[in-house]
Amino acid sequence: MIWLDHTKATGTRHHSGLMRVTGELQRRLGAAATAVVGLDWAGEAHGQDWFLTAEIFAPAERSGWTEFLANRPCRLAAIFHDAIPMKLPAITWPQSVGRHPAYLKMLAQFDRVLAVSQTSRNELLGYWQWLGVKAPPPIVVLPLGADFSGNARQINPRSQTARMLLCVGILEPRKNQEFLLEVCDQLWREGLDFELHLAGRINPHFGRPIQTRIKRMQKQHPGLHYHGAASDALLTQLYEKTRATVFPTMAEGCGLPLIESLWRGVPCVASDLAVLRENAAPGGAVLVELDDHTAWRGMLRRVLTDDTFHTQLSHAAISRKLPTWQDAADAVRSEFGS
């Protein structure tokens, strides 16, 4: 039996990447996994069972967790996303920054860790080495799914003639939307006709200035649109009209927006980060040096105006193999021997 942690996912309206991981695995694991909240399930667990969490928390945030770790009734596994709060504390949620050191130390007490990328795996191992952890648990890489239920992989003909870019992600400094706005502002001023659509909820700690800038720029550039916490249905409509997605992020654990774009046959222009190279290398995506205005302007102009180049990227995106959520669930079952 796999006891799948839903403690934070229960009752939330946010559709973050972390929540998507929990929800998609639950659907694909089916009867092999039981959704649990807190520690109410612990009395029913057996020694060969697994507890699996994709959530991020420190021991002090869950009542009884320290005692549970010391007297665990079953084996423990966690999906590890990233160490971003340790690397970029000035622009990360304060609560995340505060909990992350204890969270990373806690993971060293688990029986297995599933990292969402090789880059994340290396970061966690490096942190444990720095802490002096003598016998860390094994860490395996778990590729996350890129597929969407009911969506076949195909190139939408409308995207071939579209002059629209889409950026999906929470409004916050790490996602680097302000840099993207600067790049697009220059392209508009140079006379390039296109639309930029931003979709994502607002980080309450850091996102308001970005929202303010969007509103100010919309008065000058009618091609700029912001959709807030967009539903899956709205995102599907936006992808169908999009020529390419843009992902100028500063740091990621996996980079789901990139692989989800490629699943839909939509090319992606993204930051040249080690973690994004893992999924961009087989084709369909173009990586550009982080925060290089000139390079980004040149690449976005090319993607928007060079039909041959765009067609090559689209065919590369749709023809390559990408992981699915069922693949991820099957890997979990195999790892746990269930």
Contacts in CASP RR format, 6 or more apart in sequence:
PFRMAT RR
TARGET T0000
AUTHOR 0000-0000-0000
METHOD contacts of the structure
MODEL  1
MIWLDHTKATGTRHHSGLMRVTGELQRRLGAAATAVVGLDWAGEAHGQDW
FLTAEIFAPAERSGWTEFLANRPCRLAAIFHDAIPMKLPAITWPQSVGRH
PAYLKMLAQFDRVLAVSQTSRNELLGYWQWLGVKAPPPIVVLPLGADFSG
NARQINPRSQTARMLLCVGILEPRKNQEFLLEVCDQLWREGLDFELHLAG
RINPHFGRPIQTRIKRMQKQHPGLHYHGAASDALLTQLYEKTRATVFPTM
AEGCGLPLIESLWRGVPCVASDLAVLRENAAPGGAVLVELDDHTAWRGML
RRVLTDDTFHTQLSHAAISRKLPTWQDAADAVRSEFGS
1 32 0 8 1.000
1 33 0 8 1.000
1 34 0 8 1.000
1 45 0 8 1.000
1 46 0 8 1.000
1 49 0 8 1.000
1 50 0 8 1.000
1 338 0 8 1.000
2 29 0 8 1.000
2 32 0 8 1.000
2 33 0 8 1.000
2 34 0 8 1.000
2 49 0 8 1.000
2 50 0 8 1.000
2 51 0 8 1.000
2 52 0 8 1.000
2 332 0 8 1.000
2 333 0 8 1.000
2 336 0 8 1.000
2 338 0 8 1.000
3 33 0 8 1.000
3 34 0 8 1.000
3 36 0 8 1.000
3 41 0 8 1.000
3 45 0 8 1.000
3 49 0 8 1.000
3 50 0 8 1.000
3 51 0 8 1.000
3 52 0 8 1.000
3 74 0 8 1.000
4 22 0 8 1.000
4 25 0 8 1.000
4 26 0 8 1.000
4 29 0 8 1.000
4 33 0 8 1.000
4 34 0 8 1.000
4 35 0 8 1.000
4 36 0 8 1.000
4 52 0 8 1.000
4 53 0 8 1.000
5 22 0 8 1.000
5 36 0 8 1.000
5 37 0 8 1.000
5 38 0 8 1.000
5 51 0 8 1.000
5 52 0 8 1.000
5 53 0 8 1.000
5 54 0 8 1.000
5 55 0 8 1.000
6 22 0 8 1.000
6 26 0 8 1.000
6 35 0 8 1.000
6 36 0 8 1.000
6 37 0 8 1.000
7 36 0 8 1.000
7 37 0 8 1.000
7 38 0 8 1.000
7 53 0 8 1.000
7 55 0 8 1.000
7 57 0 8 1.000
7 62 0 8 1.000
8 18 0 8 1.000
8 19 0 8 1.000
8 55 0 8 1.000
8 57 0 8 1.000
9 19 0 8 1.000
9 22 0 8 1.000
9 23 0 8 1.000
9 55 0 8 1.000
10 37 0 8 1.000
12 19 0 8 1.000
14 201 0 8 1.000
14 229 0 8 1.000
15 229 0 8 1.000
15 232 0 8 1.000
16 170 0 8 1.000
17 256 0 8 1.000
18 54 0 8 1.000
18 55 0 8 1.000
18 56 0 8 1.000
18 81 0 8 1.000
20 256 0 8 1.000
21 54 0 8 1.000
21 79 0 8 1.000
21 116 0 8 1.000
21 144 0 8 1.000
22 54 0 8 1.000
22 55 0 8 1.000
24 145 0 8 1.000
24 325 0 8 1.000
24 328 0 8 1.000
24 329 0 8 1.000
25 33 0 8 1.000
25 52 0 8 1.000
25 54 0 8 1.000
25 325 0 8 1.000
25 328 0 8 1.000
25 329 0 8 1.000
25 332 0 8 1.000
26 33 0 8 1.000
26 35 0 8 1.000
27 325 0 8 1.000
28 325 0 8 1.000
28 326 0 8 1.000
28 328 0 8 1.000
28 329 0 8 1.000
28 330 0 8 1.000
29 329 0 8 1.000
29 332 0 8 1.000
29 333 0 8 1.000
32 333 0 8 1.000
32 338 0 8 1.000
33 52 0 8 1.000
34 41 0 8 1.000
36 51 0 8 1.000
38 62 0 8 1.000
39 62 0 8 1.000
39 63 0 8 1.000
39 64 0 8 1.000
39 65 0 8 1.000
39 68 0 8 1.000
42 68 0 8 1.000
42 73 0 8 1.000
43 73 0 8 1.000
45 51 0 8 1.000
45 73 0 8 1.000
45 74 0 8 1.000
46 73 0 8 1.000
46 74 0 8 1.000
47 73 0 8 1.000
47 74 0 8 1.000
47 75 0 8 1.000
48 74 0 8 1.000
48 75 0 8 1.000
49 73 0 8 1.000
49 74 0 8 1.000
49 75 0 8 1.000
50 74 0 8 1.000
50 75 0 8 1.000
50 76 0 8 1.000
50 77 0 8 1.000
50 112 0 8 1.000
50 336 0 8 1.000
50 338 0 8 1.000
51 72 0 8 1.000
51 74 0 8 1.000
51 75 0 8 1.000
51 76 0 8 1.000
51 77 0 8 1.000
52 77 0 8 1.000
52 78 0 8 1.000
52 79 0 8 1.000
52 332 0 8 1.000
52 336 0 8 1.000
53 77 0 8 1.000
53 78 0 8 1.000
53 79 0 8 1.000
54 78 0 8 1.000
54 79 0 8 1.000
54 81 0 8 1.000
56 81 0 8 1.000
56 96 0 8 1.000
56 99 0 8 1.000
56 100 0 8 1.000
56 103 0 8 1.000
57 65 0 8 1.000
57 99 0 8 1.000
57 103 0 8 1.000
58 98 0 8 1.000
58 99 0 8 1.000
58 100 0 8 1.000
58 102 0 8 1.000
58 103 0 8 1.000
58 106 0 8 1.000
59 65 0 8 1.000
59 66 0 8 1.000
59 69 0 8 1.000
59 102 0 8 1.000
59 106 0 8 1.000
60 66 0 8 1.000
60 102 0 8 1.000
61 99 0 8 1.000
69 76 0 8 1.000
69 106 0 8 1.000
69 109 0 8 1.000
75 111 0 8 1.000
75 112 0 8 1.000
76 109 0 8 1.000
76 110 0 8 1.000
76 111 0 8 1.000
76 112 0 8 1.000
77 110 0 8 1.000
77 111 0 8 1.000
77 112 0 8 1.000
77 113 0 8 1.000
77 114 0 8 1.000
77 335 0 8 1.000
77 336 0 8 1.000
78 107 0 8 1.000
78 110 0 8 1.000
78 112 0 8 1.000
78 113 0 8 1.000
78 114 0 8 1.000
79 113 0 8 1.000
79 114 0 8 1.000
79 115 0 8 1.000
79 116 0 8 1.000
79 142 0 8 1.000
80 107 0 8 1.000
80 113 0 8 1.000
80 114 0 8 1.000
80 115 0 8 1.000
80 116 0 8 1.000
80 120 0 8 1.000
80 121 0 8 1.000
80 124 0 8 1.000
80 139 0 8 1.000
81 116 0 8 1.000
81 120 0 8 1.000
81 253 0 8 1.000
81 254 0 8 1.000
82 116 0 8 1.000
82 120 0 8 1.000
82 123 0 8 1.000
82 251 0 8 1.000
82 252 0 8 1.000
82 253 0 8 1.000
82 254 0 8 1.000
83 100 0 8 1.000
83 104 0 8 1.000
83 120 0 8 1.000
83 123 0 8 1.000
83 124 0 8 1.000
83 127 0 8 1.000
84 92 0 8 1.000
84 174 0 8 1.000
84 251 0 8 1.000
84 252 0 8 1.000
84 253 0 8 1.000
85 92 0 8 1.000
85 93 0 8 1.000
85 96 0 8 1.000
85 97 0 8 1.000
85 98 0 8 1.000
85 99 0 8 1.000
85 100 0 8 1.000
86 100 0 8 1.000
86 101 0 8 1.000
86 104 0 8 1.000
86 127 0 8 1.000
87 251 0 8 1.000
88 174 0 8 1.000
88 250 0 8 1.000
88 251 0 8 1.000
89 97 0 8 1.000
91 172 0 8 1.000
91 173 0 8 1.000
91 174 0 8 1.000
91 206 0 8 1.000
92 174 0 8 1.000
93 203 0 8 1.000
93 205 0 8 1.000
94 205 0 8 1.000
104 124 0 8 1.000
104 127 0 8 1.000
104 128 0 8 1.000
105 131 0 8 1.000
107 113 0 8 1.000
107 124 0 8 1.000
107 137 0 8 1.000
108 128 0 8 1.000
108 131 0 8 1.000
108 133 0 8 1.000
108 136 0 8 1.000
108 137 0 8 1.000
109 137 0 8 1.000
110 137 0 8 1.000
111 137 0 8 1.000
112 137 0 8 1.000
112 138 0 8 1.000
112 139 0 8 1.000
112 140 0 8 1.000
112 335 0 8 1.000
112 336 0 8 1.000
113 124 0 8 1.000
113 137 0 8 1.000
113 138 0 8 1.000
113 139 0 8 1.000
113 140 0 8 1.000
114 139 0 8 1.000
114 140 0 8 1.000
114 141 0 8 1.000
114 142 0 8 1.000
114 332 0 8 1.000
114 335 0 8 1.000
115 121 0 8 1.000
115 124 0 8 1.000
115 139 0 8 1.000
115 140 0 8 1.000
115 141 0 8 1.000
115 142 0 8 1.000
116 141 0 8 1.000
116 142 0 8 1.000
116 143 0 8 1.000
116 144 0 8 1.000
116 253 0 8 1.000
116 254 0 8 1.000
117 141 0 8 1.000
117 253 0 8 1.000
117 254 0 8 1.000
117 255 0 8 1.000
117 275 0 8 1.000
117 278 0 8 1.000
118 141 0 8 1.000
118 278 0 8 1.000
119 253 0 8 1.000
119 273 0 8 1.000
119 274 0 8 1.000
119 275 0 8 1.000
119 278 0 8 1.000
120 253 0 8 1.000
120 254 0 8 1.000
120 275 0 8 1.000
121 139 0 8 1.000
121 140 0 8 1.000
121 141 0 8 1.000
124 139 0 8 1.000
125 136 0 8 1.000
125 139 0 8 1.000
128 136 0 8 1.000
140 335 0 8 1.000
142 328 0 8 1.000
142 331 0 8 1.000
142 332 0 8 1.000
142 335 0 8 1.000
143 323 0 8 1.000
143 327 0 8 1.000
143 328 0 8 1.000
143 331 0 8 1.000
144 254 0 8 1.000
144 256 0 8 1.000
144 259 0 8 1.000
144 323 0 8 1.000
144 325 0 8 1.000
144 328 0 8 1.000
145 256 0 8 1.000
145 259 0 8 1.000
145 322 0 8 1.000
145 323 0 8 1.000
145 324 0 8 1.000
145 325 0 8 1.000
145 327 0 8 1.000
145 328 0 8 1.000
146 256 0 8 1.000
146 259 0 8 1.000
146 260 0 8 1.000
146 262 0 8 1.000
146 263 0 8 1.000
146 322 0 8 1.000
146 323 0 8 1.000
146 324 0 8 1.000
147 263 0 8 1.000
147 322 0 8 1.000
147 324 0 8 1.000
147 325 0 8 1.000
147 326 0 8 1.000
148 232 0 8 1.000
148 236 0 8 1.000
148 260 0 8 1.000
148 263 0 8 1.000
148 264 0 8 1.000
151 236 0 8 1.000
151 263 0 8 1.000
151 264 0 8 1.000
153 263 0 8 1.000
153 264 0 8 1.000
153 265 0 8 1.000
153 318 0 8 1.000
154 265 0 8 1.000
154 318 0 8 1.000
155 265 0 8 1.000
155 314 0 8 1.000
155 315 0 8 1.000
155 318 0 8 1.000
156 239 0 8 1.000
156 240 0 8 1.000
156 264 0 8 1.000
156 265 0 8 1.000
156 266 0 8 1.000
158 240 0 8 1.000
158 241 0 8 1.000
159 240 0 8 1.000
159 241 0 8 1.000
159 242 0 8 1.000
159 243 0 8 1.000
159 265 0 8 1.000
159 266 0 8 1.000
159 314 0 8 1.000
160 243 0 8 1.000
160 307 0 8 1.000
160 310 0 8 1.000
160 311 0 8 1.000
160 314 0 8 1.000
162 241 0 8 1.000
162 242 0 8 1.000
162 243 0 8 1.000
163 193 0 8 1.000
163 194 0 8 1.000
163 195 0 8 1.000
163 243 0 8 1.000
163 304 0 8 1.000
164 194 0 8 1.000
164 195 0 8 1.000
164 196 0 8 1.000
164 197 0 8 1.000
164 241 0 8 1.000
164 242 0 8 1.000
164 243 0 8 1.000
165 184 0 8 1.000
165 194 0 8 1.000
165 195 0 8 1.000
165 196 0 8 1.000
165 197 0 8 1.000
165 242 0 8 1.000
165 243 0 8 1.000
165 244 0 8 1.000
165 245 0 8 1.000
165 246 0 8 1.000
165 300 0 8 1.000
165 303 0 8 1.000
165 304 0 8 1.000
166 196 0 8 1.000
166 197 0 8 1.000
166 199 0 8 1.000
166 238 0 8 1.000
166 239 0 8 1.000
166 242 0 8 1.000
166 244 0 8 1.000
166 245 0 8 1.000
166 246 0 8 1.000
166 266 0 8 1.000
167 175 0 8 1.000
167 177 0 8 1.000
167 180 0 8 1.000
167 196 0 8 1.000
167 197 0 8 1.000
167 198 0 8 1.000
167 199 0 8 1.000
167 245 0 8 1.000
167 246 0 8 1.000
167 247 0 8 1.000
167 248 0 8 1.000
168 199 0 8 1.000
168 200 0 8 1.000
168 230 0 8 1.000
168 235 0 8 1.000
168 245 0 8 1.000
168 247 0 8 1.000
168 257 0 8 1.000
168 260 0 8 1.000
168 261 0 8 1.000
169 175 0 8 1.000
169 198 0 8 1.000
169 199 0 8 1.000
169 200 0 8 1.000
169 257 0 8 1.000
170 200 0 8 1.000
170 201 0 8 1.000
170 202 0 8 1.000
170 203 0 8 1.000
171 177 0 8 1.000
171 198 0 8 1.000
171 200 0 8 1.000
171 201 0 8 1.000
171 202 0 8 1.000
171 203 0 8 1.000
171 207 0 8 1.000
171 210 0 8 1.000
171 211 0 8 1.000
171 228 0 8 1.000
172 203 0 8 1.000
172 205 0 8 1.000
172 206 0 8 1.000
172 207 0 8 1.000
172 210 0 8 1.000
173 206 0 8 1.000
173 207 0 8 1.000
173 210 0 8 1.000
173 250 0 8 1.000
174 249 0 8 1.000
174 250 0 8 1.000
174 251 0 8 1.000
175 248 0 8 1.000
175 249 0 8 1.000
175 250 0 8 1.000
176 248 0 8 1.000
176 249 0 8 1.000
176 250 0 8 1.000
176 271 0 8 1.000
176 291 0 8 1.000
177 198 0 8 1.000
177 210 0 8 1.000
177 214 0 8 1.000
177 248 0 8 1.000
178 209 0 8 1.000
178 210 0 8 1.000
178 213 0 8 1.000
179 248 0 8 1.000
179 291 0 8 1.000
179 293 0 8 1.000
179 296 0 8 1.000
180 196 0 8 1.000
180 246 0 8 1.000
180 248 0 8 1.000
180 296 0 8 1.000
181 196 0 8 1.000
181 210 0 8 1.000
181 213 0 8 1.000
181 214 0 8 1.000
181 217 0 8 1.000
181 224 0 8 1.000
182 293 0 8 1.000
183 248 0 8 1.000
183 293 0 8 1.000
183 296 0 8 1.000
183 297 0 8 1.000
183 300 0 8 1.000
184 194 0 8 1.000
184 196 0 8 1.000
184 221 0 8 1.000
184 224 0 8 1.000
184 300 0 8 1.000
185 217 0 8 1.000
185 220 0 8 1.000
185 221 0 8 1.000
186 293 0 8 1.000
186 297 0 8 1.000
187 194 0 8 1.000
187 297 0 8 1.000
187 300 0 8 1.000
187 301 0 8 1.000
188 194 0 8 1.000
188 220 0 8 1.000
188 221 0 8 1.000
188 223 0 8 1.000
192 301 0 8 1.000
192 304 0 8 1.000
192 305 0 8 1.000
194 223 0 8 1.000
194 243 0 8 1.000
194 304 0 8 1.000
195 223 0 8 1.000
195 224 0 8 1.000
195 225 0 8 1.000
196 223 0 8 1.000
196 224 0 8 1.000
196 225 0 8 1.000
196 246 0 8 1.000
197 225 0 8 1.000
197 226 0 8 1.000
197 227 0 8 1.000
197 238 0 8 1.000
197 242 0 8 1.000
198 214 0 8 1.000
198 224 0 8 1.000
198 225 0 8 1.000
198 226 0 8 1.000
198 227 0 8 1.000
198 228 0 8 1.000
199 226 0 8 1.000
199 227 0 8 1.000
199 228 0 8 1.000
199 230 0 8 1.000
199 234 0 8 1.000
199 235 0 8 1.000
199 238 0 8 1.000
200 227 0 8 1.000
200 228 0 8 1.000
200 229 0 8 1.000
200 230 0 8 1.000
201 228 0 8 1.000
201 229 0 8 1.000
202 208 0 8 1.000
202 210 0 8 1.000
202 211 0 8 1.000
202 228 0 8 1.000
211 226 0 8 1.000
214 224 0 8 1.000
214 226 0 8 1.000
215 226 0 8 1.000
217 224 0 8 1.000
218 224 0 8 1.000
218 225 0 8 1.000
218 226 0 8 1.000
227 234 0 8 1.000
227 238 0 8 1.000
230 238 0 8 1.000
239 245 0 8 1.000
239 261 0 8 1.000
239 264 0 8 1.000
239 266 0 8 1.000
242 266 0 8 1.000
243 266 0 8 1.000
243 267 0 8 1.000
243 303 0 8 1.000
243 304 0 8 1.000
243 310 0 8 1.000
244 266 0 8 1.000
244 267 0 8 1.000
244 268 0 8 1.000
244 269 0 8 1.000
244 303 0 8 1.000
244 304 0 8 1.000
244 310 0 8 1.000
244 313 0 8 1.000
245 257 0 8 1.000
245 258 0 8 1.000
245 261 0 8 1.000
245 266 0 8 1.000
245 267 0 8 1.000
245 268 0 8 1.000
245 269 0 8 1.000
246 268 0 8 1.000
246 269 0 8 1.000
246 270 0 8 1.000
246 300 0 8 1.000
247 255 0 8 1.000
247 257 0 8 1.000
247 258 0 8 1.000
247 261 0 8 1.000
247 268 0 8 1.000
247 269 0 8 1.000
247 270 0 8 1.000
247 271 0 8 1.000
247 276 0 8 1.000
248 270 0 8 1.000
248 271 0 8 1.000
248 290 0 8 1.000
248 291 0 8 1.000
248 296 0 8 1.000
249 255 0 8 1.000
249 270 0 8 1.000
249 271 0 8 1.000
249 273 0 8 1.000
249 276 0 8 1.000
250 271 0 8 1.000
250 290 0 8 1.000
251 273 0 8 1.000
251 275 0 8 1.000
252 273 0 8 1.000
252 275 0 8 1.000
252 276 0 8 1.000
253 275 0 8 1.000
254 275 0 8 1.000
254 279 0 8 1.000
255 275 0 8 1.000
255 276 0 8 1.000
255 279 0 8 1.000
257 268 0 8 1.000
258 268 0 8 1.000
258 270 0 8 1.000
258 276 0 8 1.000
258 279 0 8 1.000
258 280 0 8 1.000
258 285 0 8 1.000
259 279 0 8 1.000
259 322 0 8 1.000
259 323 0 8 1.000
261 267 0 8 1.000
261 268 0 8 1.000
261 285 0 8 1.000
261 317 0 8 1.000
262 268 0 8 1.000
262 279 0 8 1.000
262 283 0 8 1.000
262 284 0 8 1.000
262 285 0 8 1.000
262 317 0 8 1.000
262 320 0 8 1.000
262 322 0 8 1.000
263 322 0 8 1.000
265 314 0 8 1.000
265 317 0 8 1.000
265 318 0 8 1.000
266 314 0 8 1.000
266 317 0 8 1.000
267 284 0 8 1.000
267 285 0 8 1.000
267 286 0 8 1.000
267 303 0 8 1.000
267 310 0 8 1.000
267 313 0 8 1.000
267 314 0 8 1.000
267 317 0 8 1.000
268 280 0 8 1.000
268 284 0 8 1.000
268 285 0 8 1.000
268 286 0 8 1.000
268 317 0 8 1.000
269 285 0 8 1.000
269 286 0 8 1.000
269 288 0 8 1.000
269 296 0 8 1.000
269 299 0 8 1.000
269 300 0 8 1.000
269 303 0 8 1.000
270 276 0 8 1.000
270 280 0 8 1.000
270 285 0 8 1.000
270 286 0 8 1.000
270 287 0 8 1.000
270 288 0 8 1.000
271 287 0 8 1.000
271 288 0 8 1.000
271 289 0 8 1.000
271 290 0 8 1.000
272 287 0 8 1.000
272 288 0 8 1.000
272 289 0 8 1.000
272 290 0 8 1.000
273 287 0 8 1.000
273 290 0 8 1.000
276 285 0 8 1.000
276 287 0 8 1.000
277 287 0 8 1.000
279 285 0 8 1.000
280 286 0 8 1.000
280 287 0 8 1.000
282 316 0 8 1.000
282 320 0 8 1.000
282 321 0 8 1.000
283 313 0 8 1.000
283 316 0 8 1.000
283 317 0 8 1.000
283 320 0 8 1.000
284 313 0 8 1.000
284 314 0 8 1.000
284 316 0 8 1.000
284 317 0 8 1.000
284 320 0 8 1.000
285 313 0 8 1.000
285 317 0 8 1.000
286 299 0 8 1.000
286 303 0 8 1.000
286 313 0 8 1.000
288 295 0 8 1.000
288 296 0 8 1.000
288 299 0 8 1.000
289 295 0 8 1.000
302 309 0 8 1.000
303 309 0 8 1.000
303 310 0 8 1.000
303 313 0 8 1.000
END
